[in-house]
Amino acid sequence: MKAALSEAAAERAAHKQPRAAYVHVPFCRHHCGYCNFTVVAGRDDLAESYLEALARELSWLERPRRVNSLFIGGGTPTHLPLRLLDRLLELATSWFVPQSGCEITVEANPGDVSAEVVGVLAGRGVTRLSLGAQSLNRAKLLVLERDHDPDDVRSAVDRARPHIGSVSLDLIFAAPGETLDDWRADLEGAIELTPDHISTYGLTYERGTTFYGRLLKGELVRNDDEQEREMYLTAVDRLTAAGFEHYEVSNFARPGHRCRHNESTWLGRGYFAVGAGAARYVDGRRETNHRSTTTYLHRVLSGQSPVAESELLGPEDRARELLVLGMRRREGVERAWFREQSGFTLDELFGPSLAEYVSRGLLEDTGTQVRLSREGLLVSDAMWPIILRT
């Protein structure tokens, strides 16, 4: 009992004093048509100034912070020249000081992963490499406007494996023209590379992307819902059969290789974040930096706050968010844990909605725990807005 209370106290402390951090690097060689992230392509001339701005924003923390996970994403951090990549890692780890066993993740484009890049990453203590493979099908990569080919993915895995403890692949399904057999072949190709972690995402057409505009013009055709459903379930079944643990809606890991940084986020814990478009959650307040890289640079280098949005979550809003985040995990949400963390019970906030979704077979309720069913995994994104409004 004392151990459980101690763990709960540590959990509450993690919201006030985060032990996770994110650093955003927006630079890419090419802006893919489906991408809605904070990205800038063809502006490598801004890289030096960007690192200067990161150093300035980090200095506003006033003192280095100890972390158990550090995630450097983008954009494409590995697109930076070696000298600046090394400087980025030095800067990040001097302000977000890795504690014993810290997970340090860097996102990478497979075409960037040279032996020299791996050497810089390993030399700065990177423990996890997340490769934006997206596919091992050359034609599909062209449709997705990726600037690497399948051999680049294989080479990147081979180069990283001896030096970096965990290698992850991102895959996209339901690309225009993709068949179920194409997707099965992608999964088999990924499994053959023996990565430690695989993330699978259905292609989305976000407003503001070129893919969205092309969809409206009829230049791209969206896969039908039934085919996308079959692709998702095929990934679940094939990857779990291959020994991967399906631990979150879109994520699969070998034992011991879950992404601890993302798990911390799904548990509703706080995290620091710096860089253009970066979102942080510290002591109940959510803040998001300006998404424009040039605006971010101007604001920070002139001594102004880069924050574009800020919201202090009240107890009930935080509780609702805690449920939605926690339900992404395949373990779901334990009633006792939820009450300890939020001060509310699941039933007093969500009773009718939970009962309805259980009756429809979208949720499973053991009495002590609520989790998504197999059917619920397919429609979870549509469920959360309703639960948040309950």
Residue pairs with C-beta under 8 A, 6 or more apart in sequence:
8 337
8 340
8 341
11 267
11 269
11 340
11 341
12 341
14 264
14 269
14 270
15 268
15 269
15 270
15 283
15 284
16 270
16 283
17 65
17 270
18 65
18 67
18 269
18 270
18 271
18 272
18 281
18 282
19 66
19 67
19 68
19 69
19 99
19 264
19 269
20 67
20 68
20 69
20 70
20 71
20 261
20 264
20 265
20 269
20 270
20 271
20 272
21 65
21 67
21 69
21 70
21 71
21 92
21 96
21 271
21 272
21 273
21 274
22 70
22 71
22 72
22 73
22 261
22 271
22 272
22 273
22 274
22 275
22 278
22 279
22 280
23 54
23 70
23 71
23 72
23 73
23 88
23 92
23 96
23 273
23 274
23 275
23 278
24 38
24 73
24 74
24 75
24 273
24 274
24 275
24 276
24 277
24 278
24 289
25 50
25 72
25 73
25 74
25 75
25 76
25 77
25 79
25 80
25 88
25 275
26 38
26 39
26 40
26 50
26 74
26 75
26 275
26 276
26 277
26 293
27 39
27 40
27 41
27 43
27 44
27 46
27 47
27 50
27 74
27 75
27 76
27 79
27 80
28 39
28 40
28 41
28 74
28 75
28 76
28 79
28 109
29 41
29 76
29 79
29 109
29 111
29 147
30 41
30 145
30 147
31 39
31 40
31 41
32 144
32 145
32 146
33 144
33 145
33 209
33 210
33 211
33 214
34 144
34 145
34 172
34 203
34 204
34 205
34 206
34 209
34 211
35 209
36 204
36 206
36 208
36 209
37 74
37 75
37 277
38 75
38 276
38 277
38 278
38 291
38 293
39 74
39 75
40 46
40 75
40 293
43 293
44 79
46 293
46 294
46 297
47 80
47 81
47 84
48 84
49 297
49 301
50 276
50 293
50 297
51 84
51 87
51 88
51 91
52 301
53 296
53 297
53 300
53 301
54 88
54 91
54 274
54 275
55 91
56 300
56 301
56 303
57 274
57 275
57 300
57 306
58 91
58 95
58 274
61 95
61 272
64 94
64 95
64 96
64 97
65 95
65 96
65 97
65 272
66 97
66 99
67 96
67 97
67 98
67 99
67 102
67 272
68 99
68 101
68 102
68 103
68 260
68 264
69 102
69 103
69 104
69 105
69 260
69 261
69 264
70 92
70 93
70 96
70 98
70 102
70 103
70 104
70 105
70 261
71 105
71 261
71 262
72 88
72 89
72 92
72 104
72 105
72 106
72 107
73 105
73 106
73 107
73 130
74 107
75 107
76 107
76 108
76 109
76 112
76 132
77 85
77 88
77 106
77 107
77 108
78 85
78 106
78 107
78 108
78 109
78 112
78 113
78 117
78 121
79 109
79 112
80 88
82 116
82 117
82 120
85 117
85 120
85 121
86 120
86 123
86 124
89 106
89 120
89 121
89 124
89 125
89 126
90 124
93 104
93 124
93 125
96 272
98 104
98 125
102 125
102 127
103 127
103 128
103 259
103 260
103 261
104 124
104 125
104 126
104 127
104 128
105 126
105 127
105 128
105 129
105 130
105 259
105 261
106 121
106 126
106 128
106 129
106 130
107 130
107 131
107 132
108 117
108 129
108 130
108 131
108 132
108 156
109 131
109 132
109 147
109 148
110 131
110 132
110 133
110 148
110 152
110 153
110 155
110 156
111 147
111 148
111 152
111 156
113 129
113 131
113 152
113 155
113 156
113 159
113 160
114 159
115 159
118 159
118 160
118 163
118 164
119 163
121 129
121 160
121 163
121 164
122 163
122 164
126 164
127 164
127 165
127 166
128 164
128 165
128 166
128 167
128 168
128 197
128 259
129 156
129 160
129 164
129 166
129 167
129 168
130 168
130 170
130 197
130 259
131 153
131 156
131 157
131 160
131 167
131 168
131 169
131 170
131 195
132 146
132 170
133 153
133 169
133 170
133 171
133 190
134 140
134 141
134 144
134 146
134 170
134 171
134 172
135 141
135 144
135 146
135 150
135 171
135 172
135 175
135 186
136 150
136 153
136 185
136 186
136 189
136 190
137 150
137 182
137 185
137 186
137 189
138 149
138 150
140 175
140 178
140 182
140 186
141 148
141 149
141 150
143 175
143 176
143 177
143 178
144 172
144 175
144 203
150 189
153 169
153 193
154 193
157 167
157 169
157 193
157 195
160 167
161 167
166 196
166 197
166 257
167 195
167 196
167 197
168 195
168 196
168 197
168 198
168 199
168 257
168 259
169 190
169 193
169 195
169 197
169 198
169 199
170 198
170 199
170 201
171 186
171 187
171 190
171 198
171 199
171 200
171 201
171 235
172 200
172 201
172 202
172 203
173 183
173 186
173 200
173 201
173 202
173 203
173 228
173 231
173 232
173 235
174 183
174 202
174 203
174 222
174 223
174 227
174 228
174 231
175 203
175 223
176 203
176 220
176 221
176 222
176 223
177 221
178 223
178 231
180 227
180 230
180 231
180 234
183 231
183 234
183 235
184 234
184 238
187 234
187 235
187 238
187 239
188 238
190 198
191 238
191 239
191 242
196 253
196 254
196 257
197 251
197 252
197 253
197 254
197 257
197 258
197 259
198 239
198 244
198 251
198 252
198 253
199 250
199 251
199 252
200 232
200 235
200 239
200 250
200 252
201 250
202 228
202 231
202 232
203 211
203 223
205 211
205 212
205 215
205 220
205 222
206 212
211 220
214 220
215 221
215 222
223 231
229 378
232 377
232 378
233 374
233 378
235 252
236 246
236 374
236 377
239 246
239 252
240 246
240 252
243 254
244 252
244 253
244 254
245 252
245 253
245 254
245 255
245 258
246 252
246 330
247 253
247 258
247 263
247 329
247 330
247 331
248 262
248 263
248 266
248 328
248 329
248 330
249 328
249 330
249 372
249 377
249 380
251 258
251 259
251 262
253 259
263 329
264 271
265 271
265 325
266 325
266 326
266 328
266 329
267 325
267 326
267 329
268 318
268 321
268 322
268 325
268 326
268 341
270 280
270 281
270 282
270 283
271 280
271 281
271 282
272 280
272 282
273 279
273 280
273 289
274 280
274 289
275 289
275 296
276 289
276 290
276 291
276 292
276 293
276 296
276 297
276 306
277 288
277 289
277 290
277 291
277 296
278 288
278 289
279 286
279 287
279 288
279 289
280 286
280 287
280 288
284 312
284 313
284 318
285 310
285 311
285 312
285 313
286 309
286 310
286 311
286 312
286 313
287 307
287 309
287 310
287 311
288 307
288 308
288 309
288 310
289 296
289 306
289 307
289 308
290 296
290 299
290 306
290 307
290 308
291 308
295 306
296 306
298 304
299 305
299 306
300 306
313 321
315 342
315 343
315 344
316 344
316 349
318 342
319 338
319 342
319 343
319 344
319 349
320 349
320 387
320 388
321 388
322 333
322 338
322 341
322 342
323 333
323 338
323 346
323 349
323 350
323 387
324 384
324 387
324 388
326 332
326 333
326 338
327 333
327 370
327 371
327 372
327 380
327 384
328 380
330 371
330 372
331 369
331 371
332 364
332 369
332 370
332 371
332 372
333 346
333 369
333 370
333 371
334 368
334 369
335 345
335 346
335 367
335 368
335 369
335 370
336 368
338 344
338 345
338 346
339 345
339 346
346 354
346 370
347 354
349 390
350 387
350 390
352 390
353 386
353 387
353 390
354 363
354 365
354 370
357 363
357 376
357 383
358 364
358 365
361 373
361 375
361 376
362 372
362 373
362 375
362 376
362 379
362 383
363 370
363 371
363 372
363 373
363 376
364 370
364 371
364 372
364 373
372 380
376 383
